[in-house]
């Protein structure tokens, strides 16, 4: 049709989308390698959104607050699509800040929100500095995109008087893979919960399934999983094994089906023949009252192959020696950071993910 002499396309000019047509083309975060293009179909996105809505029992009485960017699957699929599929409302602030969010939740009737641990940390600090009471009315809060410390989980739950459910997702899965369920039972700290959108198994380097309790690579499959990276046959050969997708994450399943993540396989630090998970060292440092954020990584070393190093940001007085002594009380000696850098802020992606290799590159001598 024409309007003012211009040709304007109408809905009748387009063919209806089919379930397997590509709906989104996203990029991986590139935490351990160059970003890859991930095509997600309409079928992928709807399967993931339905799984999220079912897992959290979302309904017409629910209202989601979008605290994460809508250009990533966390904000788009979890906070928006899943809420709408449940028949509820979605509150999208024109600009985000912890203060604005705290002021908006209760008047808007928000019943749940999802964010990364960094944002939860910022919100809790704002509440504690201001000496204010957290908004009421939330059924639950959700944490995804990076590891949630038990200490932060406890602080959030104490302030909001609602459970904080840690979840696990990735772009290739159209977001959610696993999540802690709504109580009862109580959420399990230091786990990302049970299967909630994908089948999960733990495998060795050859792809063989490992017994319960054994640590290995997390493999997934399900209707939310991408059909493969776009224009990258080499990456697809490496990533897919007999229909299962290799996440690159190291973890274990217990007898109740709860998944505990240890870290990224490519980010493991190899010091003198010993494998060290950065997340374990980060948890030890986060337990120090002055530590706000932390990233642990390996640095090249002629004697040991790699040294354990860390970058931290602080809210109070502490030096490298005090932080190392704190770690000695909680870790085996070979896991204690040999080098600790104190920064104003630990660099993260827009969704709060650590890029350890890029952070490490800042401290490697040319």
Secondary structure, DSSP 4 states (H G I P E B T S, - for coil): -EETTEE---GGGSPPPPTTSEEEEEE---SSSS--EEEEEHHHHHHHHHHHHHHTT--TT-EEEE-S-TTSHIIIIIIIIIHHHTT-EEE--SS--HHHHHHHTTTTT--EEEE-HHHHHHHHHHHHHHTPPPP---SEEEE-SSPPPHHHHHHHHHHHTSEEEEEEEEGGGTEEEEEPPSSSS---TT---EESSSEEEEE-TTSPBPPTT--EEEEEESTTS-S-BTT-HHHHHHHEETTEEEEEEEEEE-TT--EEEEEEGGG-EEETTEEE-HHHHHHHHHTSTTEEEEEEEEEEETTTEEEEEEEEEESS---HHHHHHHHHTTS-GGGS-SEEEEESS--B-TTS-B-HHHHHHTTS--
